[in-house]
Amino acid sequence: MKILCATDFSEEGQAAEAKALELVRALGGELVYVHVSVETPLYGEAAFAMADIERVYEAQRRWADDTMRARVAAAEKAGVPARAVLRVGVPFEQIVEAASEEAADMLVIGTHGRSGLNRLLMGSVAERVLRLAPCPVLTVRPANGRAHTRAA
C-alpha cells in the first residue's frame, strides 16, 4: 500500500505525519511525504528585489529538503520505507497531482478545523484535496482538536 502524506510541517502537518506513519507501520507498504513550497509572484516595486526574494525562496527550499530528509530518515529508522517529494506551486493542486502521479492508495493530510467565516476567508487546502484527490483521503487534526485555540 502506498500512502502519501501531505505536510506543511505545522502542528496539523505533524499530526498527519504521525497518523500516516502509524498506518504504513500497521498495513505495510511505502510512505511518501509531499511538501509544497508556495512562491508568491511579486509585482511593482517588490519585483526590483527579485534577487533577494529568490535567495529567500532558495533558503526555504533547502530548509524543506532538509526537513523532509529528516522525516524520511526517522520513518526508515522506525522500519517504514519512505521517501520525499518536494513540489512548488498551489498546494492543493500539487498535492492532488502528486497523489495521481504516485498512484497513491491513500492520502493523509492535516486540517486546521476552521469553520464559519474563518473557513470562508482562509479556504481549506484539505477540503479541496478531499474533493479532487484520485484516492481516499484521511484528514487528521492535532490531538488537542484545534491547533489555534488557546486557553484564556
trRosetta pair geometry for C-beta under 8 A, 3 or more apart (Angstrom, degrees):
i j d omega theta_ij theta_ji phi_ij phi_ji
1 24 7.3 -156 87 -117 102 68
1 27 5.1 -22 38 131 146 123
1 28 6.3 106 24 86 95 69
1 29 3.5 -88 62 -61 62 154
1 30 7.7 -167 91 28 46 60
1 105 4.8 -95 -157 56 79 155
1 106 7.1 13 174 10 112 107
2 29 5.7 -144 -65 177 36 120
2 30 5.1 -9 -114 62 75 98
2 32 6.4 19 -177 -6 97 116
2 102 6.3 -156 147 150 138 103
2 103 6.6 71 57 95 147 74
2 104 5.3 -120 110 -126 101 52
2 105 5.1 124 53 2 66 93
2 106 7.9 170 92 31 51 66
3 20 5.3 175 133 -156 128 94
3 23 5.7 123 -89 97 167 124
3 24 5.3 -131 32 -67 130 98
3 27 7.9 103 -38 64 126 131
3 29 6.4 102 -6 102 87 134
3 30 7.4 -177 30 88 65 49
3 31 5.6 -20 71 -111 96 64
3 32 7.1 177 89 26 44 74
3 104 6.8 66 -138 -160 21 100
3 105 6.6 -52 -73 62 56 90
3 106 4.9 -18 -116 70 82 98
3 107 7.5 162 -164 -92 63 24
3 108 6.2 23 176 -8 109 110
4 32 4.7 -29 -107 74 70 104
4 33 8.0 146 -162 -99 58 12
4 34 5.8 12 -175 -7 103 119
4 95 7.9 147 136 -167 127 79
4 98 6.4 156 -160 121 146 104
4 99 5.2 -151 50 -101 157 76
4 102 5.7 121 -76 78 126 151
4 104 3.9 -57 -9 -108 115 146
4 106 7.3 -173 29 93 69 48
4 107 4.9 -21 71 -111 100 74
4 108 7.3 177 89 24 49 69
4 135 7.9 111 26 58 114 141
5 16 5.6 154 -162 138 97 99
5 17 5.6 104 158 -103 145 54
5 20 3.7 -70 -81 -40 128 173
5 21 7.9 -2 -55 -38 161 66
5 31 6.3 2 -2 -169 118 96
5 32 7.1 165 20 82 70 48
5 33 5.3 -31 70 -108 98 61
5 34 7.0 166 80 21 45 73
5 107 7.7 160 -87 -163 29 54
5 108 4.7 -18 -109 66 77 103
5 109 7.5 165 -159 -75 51 49
6 13 7.6 -94 120 -127 60 92
6 16 6.8 -34 68 137 61 156
6 34 5.2 -31 -102 72 64 99
6 35 7.7 136 -160 -87 57 39
6 36 7.6 -5 -154 -6 102 102
6 91 7.8 103 -175 -178 129 98
6 95 4.6 11 -102 -129 141 126
6 98 7.9 136 -88 66 96 136
6 107 6.6 25 -13 -176 105 102
6 108 7.3 -171 23 86 70 50
6 109 4.4 2 55 -103 113 96
6 110 7.8 -131 90 16 83 71
6 125 7.9 -143 136 137 143 123
6 129 6.9 -118 13 -118 162 164
7 10 8.0 -169 -173 28 73 66
7 13 3.7 101 -154 -172 77 110
7 14 7.3 80 -144 -62 120 39
7 16 6.0 -168 -88 76 84 118
7 17 5.4 29 -87 -60 140 104
7 33 6.1 -30 19 -160 119 99
7 34 7.4 141 22 71 69 48
7 35 5.7 -40 75 -86 77 87
7 71 7.6 167 54 -111 159 165
7 110 7.1 62 -116 1 64 114
8 12 7.6 20 47 73 103 97
8 13 4.6 -153 44 -61 59 142
8 35 6.8 130 -101 -140 39 86
8 36 7.6 -39 -92 50 86 77
8 91 7.5 -14 -78 -125 117 142
8 110 7.6 -109 26 52 91 121
9 13 5.2 -23 -15 85 12 147
9 14 7.0 41 -162 -54 38 87
9 35 7.2 26 -31 -121 94 128
9 64 7.8 -135 -27 -118 135 74
9 67 5.9 -17 -96 165 137 154
10 13 4.6 102 44 7 67 103
10 14 7.0 -127 96 -4 37 87
10 110 6.8 -155 75 92 100 152
10 147 7.3 65 153 172 109 168
11 14 5.8 -53 -148 36 30 111
11 15 6.6 34 151 -22 62 102
11 110 7.7 165 102 -172 50 153
11 142 4.8 -9 147 -74 104 143
11 147 4.5 153 79 -130 133 130
12 15 5.7 -50 -152 31 33 113
12 16 6.7 33 149 -17 64 103
12 110 3.1 141 152 152 83 130
12 111 6.1 -151 -160 50 131 17
12 112 5.8 -72 -63 -74 155 56
12 140 7.4 148 -171 94 72 78
12 141 6.8 -43 -125 -135 90 46
12 142 5.9 -91 -89 -37 52 93
12 147 5.7 -93 -50 -28 89 148
13 16 5.6 -53 -152 36 35 112
13 17 6.4 39 149 -23 66 103
13 110 4.8 -115 -69 13 33 141
14 17 5.3 -46 -146 32 36 117
14 18 6.5 39 154 -20 65 101
14 110 7.5 39 35 -70 41 149
14 142 7.6 37 71 -101 92 99
15 18 5.9 -52 -151 34 31 111
15 19 6.5 28 152 -15 64 107
15 110 5.2 107 60 -111 97 112
15 140 4.8 -164 125 132 101 112
15 141 6.4 -31 122 130 163 20
15 142 4.4 -142 -56 -92 140 54
15 143 6.9 -170 -114 -26 117 65
16 19 5.8 -58 -147 40 32 109
16 20 6.1 32 155 -20 67 108
16 108 4.9 158 -169 138 92 94
16 109 5.5 -16 -125 -157 150 15
16 110 3.9 -112 -27 -47 114 80
16 140 4.6 159 -89 51 64 126
17 20 5.8 -56 -145 37 28 110
17 21 6.3 29 156 -19 64 108
17 33 7.2 18 -116 -112 100 112
17 71 6.5 -93 -147 -145 137 124
18 21 5.8 -55 -149 36 28 112
18 22 6.4 31 152 -20 63 108
19 22 5.5 -54 -149 37 32 115
19 23 6.3 33 153 -21 66 105
19 108 5.6 -166 94 -165 107 141
19 138 6.8 -138 134 120 136 130
19 140 4.7 -161 4 -96 153 153
20 23 5.7 -53 -148 35 32 112
20 24 6.4 26 157 -14 66 105
20 31 5.8 114 144 -138 107 113
20 108 4.1 -166 -75 53 100 150
21 24 6.1 -56 -145 39 29 105
21 25 6.2 31 154 -21 63 109
21 31 6.4 14 -95 -102 57 161
21 75 5.9 -136 -116 -115 107 94
21 78 6.7 37 -174 85 120 156
21 80 6.0 -157 -148 10 77 170
22 25 5.7 -57 -147 36 27 113
22 26 6.3 19 157 -13 64 111
23 26 5.9 -63 -148 41 28 105
23 27 5.7 -7 168 9 69 118
23 106 7.3 -94 148 88 153 147
23 108 7.0 174 17 -58 145 143
23 138 7.8 151 -62 35 154 161
24 27 6.3 -68 -125 54 26 89
24 28 7.1 -40 -174 138 59 6
24 29 5.5 -109 -139 69 85 90
24 30 7.0 -65 -140 114 129 7
24 31 4.5 -83 -39 -58 164 101
24 75 7.8 22 75 -162 144 117
24 80 4.9 84 108 -147 124 122
24 81 7.9 -129 170 52 133 67
24 82 7.8 109 108 -77 169 93
25 78 6.8 -59 -89 141 123 114
25 79 7.1 81 -121 82 92 99
25 80 5.7 -69 -72 -76 77 116
29 81 7.6 -122 128 56 36 108
29 105 7.4 -87 -146 30 159 137
30 81 4.8 -53 -113 97 78 109
30 82 6.9 156 -170 -91 70 38
30 83 7.4 -4 179 13 114 93
31 75 5.6 -121 65 -163 140 152
31 80 5.4 28 1 152 126 120
31 81 6.9 156 22 89 74 54
31 82 4.2 -21 72 -105 99 93
31 83 7.9 159 89 24 61 51
32 82 7.2 175 -81 -154 31 64
32 83 5.9 -13 -117 67 72 81
32 84 7.5 149 -166 -104 59 22
32 85 6.1 24 174 -6 103 112
32 98 7.8 -165 130 159 126 112
32 102 5.6 -157 81 -153 170 154
32 104 6.9 -119 48 -96 128 106
33 68 5.7 -179 100 -143 134 95
33 71 5.4 68 -61 110 167 140
33 72 6.7 -122 17 -66 128 82
33 75 8.0 -168 -35 -22 116 148
33 82 6.7 39 -14 -177 98 110
33 83 7.4 -149 28 102 79 36
33 84 4.6 -23 68 -111 104 76
33 85 7.0 180 90 26 53 67
34 84 7.5 154 -85 -163 34 60
34 85 4.6 -17 -106 70 81 104
34 86 7.8 172 -153 -84 55 26
34 87 6.6 7 -170 4 99 112
34 94 7.6 -174 164 132 123 95
34 95 6.1 141 106 -119 137 71
34 98 4.7 117 -122 128 154 165
35 64 5.2 -167 115 -168 144 116
35 67 7.6 79 -59 86 168 115
35 68 5.9 -128 5 -74 132 120
35 84 7.3 -6 8 -168 101 106
35 85 7.7 167 25 87 60 56
35 86 5.6 -16 66 -115 93 70
35 87 7.3 172 88 31 45 70
36 86 8.0 152 -93 -165 30 52
36 87 4.9 -27 -108 77 76 95
36 88 7.0 140 -163 -108 69 18
36 89 6.3 -69 -161 58 114 68
36 90 7.7 -23 167 103 145 21
36 91 4.4 160 77 -113 144 67
36 94 4.4 132 -109 77 129 142
36 95 6.4 -85 -31 -50 133 82
37 57 7.4 108 156 -159 134 83
37 60 5.8 127 -141 127 125 117
37 61 5.9 -43 -56 -88 168 74
37 64 5.8 -118 -68 -20 110 164
37 86 7.0 24 -12 -177 105 96
37 87 7.3 -172 23 93 72 43
37 88 4.9 -27 68 -107 95 75
38 88 7.7 152 -91 -158 20 64
38 89 7.5 -40 -109 100 58 16
38 90 7.5 55 -115 -107 96 33
38 91 6.5 -43 -67 -43 109 93
39 57 5.2 36 -115 -123 117 128
39 88 5.9 3 1 -167 114 113
42 46 4.0 -118 -173 114 120 114
42 47 4.9 172 109 -76 99 63
42 49 7.7 -67 134 61 165 86
42 50 6.9 -166 59 -91 130 80
42 53 6.2 -130 -11 -87 146 171
43 46 6.6 43 59 51 35 106
43 47 6.0 -2 -141 -41 17 114
44 47 6.3 143 63 3 27 100
45 48 5.8 -39 -170 12 50 115
46 49 6.1 -61 -168 37 48 105
46 53 7.6 69 165 -59 90 141
47 50 5.6 6 -175 -54 55 106
49 52 4.5 -38 174 40 92 119
49 53 5.8 100 114 -26 85 95
50 53 5.3 -55 -142 39 35 113
50 54 6.1 40 157 -25 69 102
51 54 5.7 -49 -147 32 29 113
51 55 6.8 33 150 -20 60 101
52 55 5.7 -53 -156 31 34 113
52 56 6.7 35 147 -18 65 102
53 56 5.5 -52 -154 34 37 113
53 57 6.4 38 149 -19 68 103
54 57 5.5 -50 -147 37 35 113
54 58 6.3 37 153 -20 66 104
55 58 5.7 -52 -146 37 31 112
55 59 6.4 34 153 -20 64 104
56 59 5.7 -54 -150 36 31 111
56 60 6.4 33 151 -20 64 104
57 60 5.6 -54 -150 35 32 113
57 61 6.4 33 152 -20 66 104
58 61 5.6 -51 -148 35 33 112
58 62 6.4 35 153 -19 65 104
59 62 5.7 -52 -147 36 32 112
59 63 6.3 33 153 -19 65 106
60 63 5.7 -55 -147 38 30 112
60 64 6.2 30 155 -18 65 107
61 64 5.7 -54 -146 38 30 111
61 65 6.2 32 154 -21 64 107
61 86 7.1 101 -153 164 82 144
61 88 7.8 -26 -97 -76 112 114
62 65 5.7 -55 -147 36 30 112
62 66 6.3 29 155 -17 65 106
63 66 5.8 -55 -147 38 29 110
63 67 6.2 29 154 -19 65 109
64 67 5.7 -56 -145 39 29 112
64 68 6.2 29 156 -18 65 107
64 86 5.8 119 123 -127 120 124
65 68 5.9 -55 -145 38 28 109
65 69 6.4 32 154 -22 63 105
65 84 7.9 142 -139 111 54 145
65 86 6.1 -41 -85 -52 75 158
66 69 5.7 -52 -149 33 31 113
66 70 6.6 31 152 -19 63 104
67 70 5.7 -54 -154 34 32 112
67 71 6.6 34 149 -20 65 104
68 71 5.4 -50 -148 34 37 114
68 72 6.3 37 153 -19 67 103
68 84 3.7 105 167 -147 122 158
68 86 6.3 -132 -10 -64 163 102
69 72 5.8 -54 -148 37 31 111
69 73 6.3 32 153 -19 65 107
69 84 6.9 -92 -66 9 44 149
70 73 5.7 -53 -145 37 31 112
70 74 6.3 31 155 -19 64 106
71 74 5.8 -56 -149 36 29 110
71 75 6.4 29 153 -19 64 106
71 82 7.3 -114 126 145 80 146
71 84 6.8 104 69 -81 111 120
72 75 5.8 -55 -148 36 31 111
72 76 6.2 27 156 -16 66 108
72 82 4.7 -165 -137 108 69 109
72 83 6.0 37 -124 -117 129 27
72 84 5.3 -97 -51 -29 123 102
73 76 5.9 -57 -146 40 29 109
73 77 6.2 34 153 -23 64 106
74 77 5.6 -52 -147 34 30 115
74 78 6.6 25 153 -13 63 107
75 78 5.7 -63 -155 41 32 108
75 80 4.4 -75 176 76 89 109
75 81 7.8 -19 131 98 111 11
75 82 3.7 48 93 -11 144 152
76 79 7.5 69 -175 -63 34 10
76 80 6.7 -103 -82 68 32 58
76 81 6.9 42 -104 -113 81 32
76 82 5.8 -123 -51 34 78 98
85 98 5.6 149 109 -144 149 129
85 102 7.3 -114 -33 -66 157 129
87 94 4.2 170 116 -173 142 131
87 97 7.7 148 -143 75 162 115
87 98 6.2 -126 -30 -62 146 122
88 94 7.5 178 74 -99 17 152
89 93 6.0 -82 131 79 122 113
89 94 4.6 142 67 -58 111 120
90 93 4.2 53 80 20 106 117
90 94 6.4 161 72 -15 51 91
91 94 6.0 -67 -142 41 24 105
91 95 6.1 22 165 -20 66 110
91 125 4.9 -29 106 -129 127 134
92 95 5.8 -55 -143 36 30 111
92 96 6.3 28 160 -16 65 108
92 125 4.8 -160 -65 -149 92 72
92 128 3.8 2 -149 97 157 129
92 129 5.2 -136 -140 -56 86 76
92 132 7.0 91 162 41 106 136
93 96 6.1 -60 -151 38 27 107
93 97 6.2 25 154 -17 64 112
94 97 5.6 -54 -142 40 31 112
94 98 6.1 34 156 -22 65 105
95 98 5.8 -53 -147 35 28 111
95 99 6.5 31 153 -20 63 104
95 107 7.3 101 165 -163 103 138
95 109 7.1 49 -172 -92 152 134
95 125 7.3 93 7 172 147 108
95 129 5.2 -33 99 -108 134 123
95 133 7.7 -47 124 -92 95 100
96 99 5.7 -52 -150 33 31 113
96 100 6.5 30 152 -17 63 106
96 128 7.9 -88 -41 132 126 88
96 129 6.0 -162 -63 -128 88 70
96 132 4.7 -28 -111 113 149 113
96 133 5.5 -132 -118 -92 83 56
96 134 7.2 110 -169 -11 80 83
97 100 5.7 -57 -152 37 32 111
97 101 6.1 27 155 -15 68 109
98 101 5.8 -56 -139 42 31 108
98 102 5.8 20 163 -10 67 115
98 104 7.8 45 123 -27 74 128
99 102 6.1 -62 -139 46 22 104
99 104 4.4 -70 -150 28 74 129
99 107 5.0 -33 -106 -75 133 129
99 133 5.4 -10 86 -148 165 93
99 134 5.7 169 117 39 107 91
99 135 5.7 -138 174 22 120 111
100 103 7.5 18 179 -72 31 43
100 104 7.9 -44 -44 18 20 91
100 134 4.8 90 -91 5 82 144
104 107 5.5 74 122 -66 148 81
104 134 7.7 119 54 74 88 93
104 135 5.0 -133 95 23 87 158
105 135 6.0 164 174 -157 15 140
105 136 7.7 -5 150 37 57 97
106 135 5.8 -138 -91 141 26 121
106 136 5.1 -27 -116 76 80 95
106 137 7.4 155 -168 -94 67 27
106 138 6.4 22 176 -6 114 105
107 129 6.8 -128 125 163 144 120
107 133 5.3 -119 25 -149 148 149
107 135 5.7 125 -15 77 95 107
107 136 7.3 -179 27 94 73 46
107 137 4.8 -24 72 -109 101 76
107 138 7.3 180 89 25 49 67
108 137 7.6 159 -88 -161 27 58
108 138 4.8 -17 -109 67 75 102
108 140 6.3 22 -175 -12 96 122
109 125 7.4 -130 176 113 138 98
109 126 5.0 175 116 -114 123 89
109 129 5.7 73 -5 82 168 156
109 137 6.5 -17 18 -167 109 106
109 138 7.6 151 25 81 61 54
109 139 5.8 -30 76 -110 82 66
109 140 7.2 171 88 23 31 84
110 126 7.0 -109 95 -76 36 129
110 139 7.3 78 -160 -164 14 68
110 140 5.3 -53 -104 74 58 86
110 141 7.2 104 -159 -102 76 30
110 142 7.5 33 -150 -47 118 73
111 124 7.1 20 -143 -161 97 114
111 126 4.1 -68 -95 22 94 172
111 127 8.0 87 -126 -42 118 71
111 139 4.5 25 -23 -177 128 116
111 140 6.9 148 13 62 83 34
111 141 5.8 -51 68 -77 86 76
112 122 7.8 -49 66 118 155 146
112 124 7.4 -139 38 -120 101 90
112 126 7.8 -176 11 7 70 128
112 146 7.8 47 171 -149 60 69
112 147 6.3 -83 -136 37 69 113
112 148 6.8 22 -167 -8 103 117
113 141 5.3 37 -49 -110 122 128
113 145 7.0 1 -17 162 177 63
113 146 5.2 -111 78 -105 138 79
113 147 7.7 141 28 10 109 80
114 118 4.7 -126 -161 112 110 106
114 119 4.0 156 121 -79 103 78
114 122 5.8 -106 -149 61 174 131
114 124 6.4 -158 51 -82 113 105
115 118 6.8 44 62 56 35 101
115 119 5.2 -5 -126 -23 16 130
116 119 6.1 116 53 17 35 99
116 120 7.1 -67 137 -4 38 101
117 120 5.4 -55 -147 38 36 115
117 121 6.1 27 158 -14 71 108
118 121 6.1 -60 -144 42 27 104
118 122 5.7 0 167 4 66 119
119 122 6.3 -65 -126 52 23 93
119 123 7.4 82 178 -92 54 8
119 124 6.1 -8 -154 -43 91 113
120 123 8.0 9 176 -65 17 47
123 127 7.7 -137 174 49 64 119
123 128 7.5 9 173 -31 105 120
124 127 3.6 65 93 7 122 111
124 128 6.5 165 94 -10 68 80
125 128 6.0 -60 -153 39 32 108
125 129 6.2 31 152 -19 68 109
126 129 5.7 -56 -146 39 30 112
126 130 6.1 38 154 -26 65 106
126 137 7.9 154 -168 160 77 133
126 139 5.1 82 -177 -120 132 119
127 130 5.5 -51 -148 32 30 117
127 131 6.6 24 155 -15 63 105
128 131 5.9 -58 -151 38 32 107
128 132 6.1 -2 163 5 68 118
129 132 6.3 -78 -137 51 25 91
129 133 5.3 40 170 -49 70 109
129 137 6.1 147 125 -127 96 151
130 133 6.6 -29 -120 7 16 113
130 137 4.8 -143 -110 77 64 150
130 139 6.7 -27 -75 -49 122 119
133 136 7.8 -33 108 95 128 5
133 137 4.9 116 40 -56 156 118
141 145 5.9 24 134 -146 136 31
141 146 7.2 -27 -170 -74 129 40
141 147 7.6 -149 -168 -30 82 89
142 145 7.1 -54 78 19 74 18
142 146 7.9 -72 54 53 101 4
142 147 5.0 92 15 -76 137 93
144 147 6.9 109 69 -91 110 45
144 149 7.5 -156 137 60 111 102
145 149 7.3 -18 89 32 97 136
146 149 4.0 60 94 -7 118 116
